[in-house]
Amino acid sequence: MTNQAQADASTGRCAATRADGTPCRAHALPGRSCCWAHDQDQQERAAEARRRGGQNRGNLARIRKATPDALKEAQDRLIEALRAVQTGDMDPRIGTAMATISSALVKVHEAGELAVRVEELEGRLEQ
């Protein structure tokens, strides 16, 4: 990686080479020859950003953040059931029954949230 090379003056692009051997296409930092990911002074911050990004990118992490607190226990149990069905420790019919019940639970929760929102809107209209 040639991090100390000068950035292309015409494009302002990073002078570094990526791990696959291709030139980095990111813009160099102002007054620097490399982008934030390749600049020697930024290596620790870049590594931390990659770690944080990797921790929050997974589908499970995104789903977990989006799940209302009232449904998190059911979600945890469904994940456990999925693993148990996959490993053969649970009869798939039990997993199917759990998923069906959980689906009904979600519908009840959504209906409750909708009722609360309707009440709030009606209260605003009365004012």
HELIX and SHEET records of a PDB file:
HELIX    1   1 GLN A   40  GLN A   42  5                                   3    
HELIX    2   2 GLN A   43  ARG A   57  1                                  15    
HELIX    3   3 ASN A   59  ALA A   66  1                                   8    
HELIX    4   4 ASP A   69  THR A   87  1                                  19    
HELIX    5   5 PRO A   92  GLU A  126  1                                  35    
END                                                                             
